[in-house]
């Protein structure tokens, strides 16, 4: 494939304000950011889970205890989907050649992040082939009461659902996801008014417009500077989920209490350092 530059030379324009596409949005999608590669697609699957979690968490602290527990029971489905989505994104970082080459030596940390997630968020199967707690709750009580469970069995299983434990699972997922959000592996595009031109942002904040000349040639038409990154919007959603989940924890419980910028030269996978000691303290209380 041959790519040629514009005859005008490099010209940069300010782009319009855009928002990340939303699965339940019914208008305005012509200006949205859409995922443009597999890594971004998998990232957006997680974002939809965060949006659903935010809806379930919002204002739940006002509910009476029995209603909080019912909200918690429903929330398990989206939390389970989020954890599975993060695992899928981690897998993409390791096994997708297009993704792995963008982070190169950083891929060695990905397997450690996956181990951290699976150690402290009980999804999948245990050594005996049985569902671990979050997966069991998701499969047998969250969306429906499974026919294999008696009413008494379901009641006892749901009684094991502690809001502070679910909150910790959620915050561990958030920490690992936030690390993955830092990686330069996500491509974005937006709709074009011209059938022979497409827009793609492969390196933020440059949104490149490319015209299809023929099957062998493309022409760079112009470049816009994005006013904001889709990742900024995702970050705001995450911050809201953290704040709306405070009711899940007891005084003194380990949780994400504040957000800070990584220090210069620090590893991108900060959860490997920050979570190990935090979770260890919780489990030995």
N, C-alpha and C positions, 0 to 999 in steps of 0.2 A: 504494500500500500504506500503510495507516494503522497506526502503532504507538502503543499506549497504555501508560502506566506502571502499576505495581502500586498498588492502593488502599492498601497498607501504607506507601507511600513508599520511599525508598531504604534497603534493608537489605542488608548484606554478610555473607557467611559464608566460612569457610575451606574451601577445596576439599580433596579427598582427594589423595594422592600419585598422579601419573600418569606414564606413560612413553610415548615416541614409538612408534607402531606399527612392528612389524617384520614383513617379508614372510614370514619363516620361523617366526614365532611360532605356537604351536598352542594356547595357553591365555591367559586373562587379558585378552583384547582388549576386554572390556566396559569396562575402565578406561583404555584407551589414548587418546592424542591421535591424531587423524586429520587430514590436510590438508583444508582447507575452501574453498580457491580454487585457481585454476590455478597461481599462483606457488608455493604450498605444495606442490602436487602435483609440480611440477618440482623443487623443492628436495628432496623425499623420494626422487625417482629418483636424485639424486646421493648421498643418504645411503646408499641400498642399495649403491651402488658402493663407498663408503667402507667399509661393513661387510664386503663381499667382499674388498676390498684388505687390510683388517686381518687377516682370516683367513689370507690368503696370505703376509702379511709376518711374522706372529707367529712368533717363535722361529726364523726362517730364518737368523739369524746363526750358529746351531749347525750348519748343514748344510755338507757338503763342497762344494767349488767347482762341480762338475758338477751337483749337486742344486740349488744356488743358481741356476744358469743355467736349469735347467728350471723352477724356480719363477718366475723372471723372465719366461720365455716365456709362462707361463700368466697372469701378472699383467697383461700387455699388454692383454688383452681388457677387463678391468675399468677400467684406466686410460683406454683409448680411450672406453669408455662414459661414464666420468666427464667427460672433456673435452667430449664431445658433449652430455651433460646440462647442463653449465655454459653452453655456447653456447645451448642451448634456453632456459635461465633468463634469460640476457642478452637474448635476442630477446623474451621475454615482457616484460621491463622496458621495452623500446622500443616494441613494437608492440601490446601488449595495453592498451587504454584504461583498464581497471580498475586495472591495475598502474601504468601510467605516471602517472596523476593523483595517486597516493599519494606519488610522489617528485618530481614536477614538474621543476624546473630541474636536479635531479640526474641526469636522463636523459642529459645531454650527456656525462657521464663514462662511460656504459655502452659507447658505441661505442669509446672509447679502451681500455677493459678488454678488449673483444672483440679489438681489434687486437693488444694485448699478448699475449693468450692464443694467437692464431693465429700470431704472429710467432715464438714460442718453444716452442710445443708442435706438432710436425709432424703435424697431422691434416688430412684433406681432400685436395684436389688441388693440384698445383703449376701454374705457368703453362702447362706443356705438357699439362695434363690428366691427369698421372700421379699415383698415390697418393703422398703424402708418407710419410716413414719409419714413423711410428707407425701410420698407417692401413694401410700396406702390410704391416707385421708382423702387425697384427690380422687382416687379410683373408686372408693367405696362409700364415701359420705358427702363429698363436696357438691357435685352436681346432682346427685341422687343418692338414696340409701340402697346399696347393692343388695340384690335378692339373696346373696349368700349370708348376709348379716341379719340376725334377729334384731328386734327393736332394742333389746337389752344390750346386745353386743355393740350396736351402733352408739348407744348412749355412753357406754364405757369407753369406746374408742374416742369419741368426741370430747369426753371428759379429760383425756390426755392432751388436749389441744390447749396449751398455755399461751396466752397472748404475748408474753415477753419472749418466749422461745420462738414463736412465729416472727416476732419483730426482729429478733437477732438473725434469723434466716434471711429475712428481707434485707437487713442492713449489710450482711455479708454479700448478698447478690449485688447490692448497690455498689459496694466497694470494688468488687471485681469488675463489674460492668464499667464503672467510672475509669478504671485503668485502661480497659480496652477502648474506651471512647477517645483516649489520647492518641491512639496510633494513627499514622498517616496512611490509612488503607482504604478510606471510603471515597467513592466517586459519587457525584450528584449531577442530575440534569434537570431541566425544566422544559416545558412545552414551547415549541416554536410556531410562529405564525406562518412560516414558509415551509413548504413540504420538502425542499431540497437543502434545508439548513437545520442542524441540530446544535443544541447548547450543552456543554458538559464542563463540570468543574472537577478536575483531577488533582489540582494543587491549589488549595485555598490561598487567597480569596479570588483567584482568576477564573472567571466564567468565560470559556472560549466558545465562539460561534464558528462552526465549520460547515462549509458548503460541500455537498457531494457533487463532484464534477462528473465522474463516471465510476465504473467498478474498480478502477485502479488508482484514482486520484481524488484527493480532498484538498480544499482550499480554506485556510484560516481567514475568516471574514473580518472579525474584530474581537476584542477582548473587553469584558466588563469586570469591574471590581465589585465583588459582592459586599453588600452593606453589613451582612452578618452571616455567620456560619450556621448550618443546620445543627451542628454540635452544640452551639450556644443555647439554642432552644431546648435541646435534649437535656442539657445541664439544668435549665430552669425547671423542667418537669421533675427531674430527680430531686432538686432542692425542695420542691413542694411535697413530694412523696415523703421525704425525710421529716419535714415539719408536721405533716398530717398524721404521721405514724407515732407521734410521741405518746399518745394515750395507751399504746400497747405495752409500754415499759413501766416497771416499778421504780421507785426512787433508788438510785444507785446501780441500776442495771446498766451493763455495757451496751453502748449504742453509738451511732455517729452523732456527735454533739456539735461539730463545727466543720467547715470546709476551709482548707488552706491550699495555697499554691505550692507545687513541688519546688524544692530548692534547686538552684542551677546545678546541673550535673548529676542530679539524683536519678535513680532508676525510675522508669515509667511505671513499673509494677509496685507501687507503694503499699498495696494491700498485703503483699508478702511479708513486709516488715511490720506494718501497723496491726494487722489482724491476728497474727500468730500469738502474740503475747496477750492481746485483748481477750480472745476466745479461750485461751488457756486459763486465764484468771476466772472467767465465767464457769468453766467446767470443774474447777477445783474449789468453788465456793461451798 
